[in-house]
Structure formats: structure tokens, C-alpha cells
Amino acid sequence: MGRKELALTECMEQVVMAMRTKGGDQAVFQSLHRARELYLNRLQESTVADQLASLFVTNGRKRIELWKEYFSICCIE
């Protein structure tokens, strides 16, 4: 582990100890649970955004193909 990672780990340990001193194990559990929820929601939001972007791209390609087909028919006649 590098110095930055070690410093971050030590800092997190101090934060957890301070939370435990103030509110006990329940405070630590609630904080970690909330952090987990936020992380998972962020992942879900990212996944939804990726799916939406993919949907737009797919629909955009279909529309382009339809327009190409339409204009090729119009221009031939």
C-alpha cells in the first residue's frame, strides 16, 4: 500500500472511531449503510443513463436508415 492509501486508511479509521465514540456501533452502521446506498444509487443512475444513451443511439440509427430509405425512394421517382 502506498503512502496516500495508508494515510486515507488511517483517516477513515479515525473517522469510524470518532463516530463510534459519539454514537456507538449503530452510528457507524448507519453511516456505512447510507454510504453504500448512495454508492449503489449512483451506480444505478449511471446504468440508467448508459441505457438511455444506448436507446437514443439505436433509435437515431433506425431513423437515419428510414430517412435514407425514404429519400432514396423519393429521389428515384
C-alpha positions in Angstrom: 0.0 0.0 0.0 1.3 3.4 -0.9 1.6 6.4 1.4 -1.6 8.0 0.1 -3.6 4.8 0.6 -2.2 4.3 4.1 -3.0 7.9 5.1 -6.5 7.5 3.7 -7.0 4.2 5.6 -5.7 5.8 8.8 -8.0 8.8 8.3 -11.0 6.5 7.8 -10.2 4.6 10.9 -10.1 7.8 12.9 -13.4 8.9 11.5 -15.0 5.5 12.3 -13.6 5.6 15.9 -14.9 9.2 16.3 -18.4 8.1 15.1 -18.3 5.1 17.4 -17.3 7.3 20.4 -20.2 9.7 19.7 -23.0 7.4 18.6 -21.8 3.8 19.2 -21.8 1.0 16.7 -25.2 1.9 15.5 -23.9 5.3 14.3 -21.1 3.6 12.4 -23.5 1.1 10.9 -26.0 3.8 9.8 -23.2 5.9 8.2 -21.7 3.0 6.3 -25.2 1.8 5.2 -26.0 5.3 3.9 -22.7 5.5 2.1 -23.5 2.1 0.5 -26.9 3.3 -0.6 -25.5 6.4 -2.1 -22.9 4.4 -4.0 -25.4 1.9 -5.3 -27.8 4.6 -6.4 -25.0 6.3 -8.2 -24.2 3.1 -10.0 -27.9 2.6 -10.9 -28.1 6.2 -12.2 -25.1 5.6 -14.3 -26.5 2.4 -15.7 -29.8 4.1 -16.5 -28.0 6.9 -18.2 -26.0 4.4 -20.2 -29.1 2.5 -21.2 -30.9 5.8 -22.2 -27.9 6.9 -24.3 -27.8 3.5 -26.0 -31.5 3.7 -26.7 -31.1 7.2 -28.3 -28.2 5.9 -30.4 -30.2 2.9 -31.5 -33.3 4.9 -32.4 -31.1 7.5 -34.1 -29.6 4.9 -36.3 -33.0 3.5 -37.2 -34.3 7.0 -38.0 -31.3 7.6 -40.2 -31.9 4.4 -42.1 -35.6 5.3 -42.5 -34.7 8.7 -43.8 -32.1 7.2 -46.2 -34.7 4.8 -47.5 -37.3 7.5 -47.8 -35.1 9.9 -49.7 -33.8 7.1 -52.0 -37.4 6.3 -52.9 -38.3 10.0 -53.3 -35.2 10.8 -55.4 -35.7 7.8 -57.7 -39.2 8.6 -58.6 
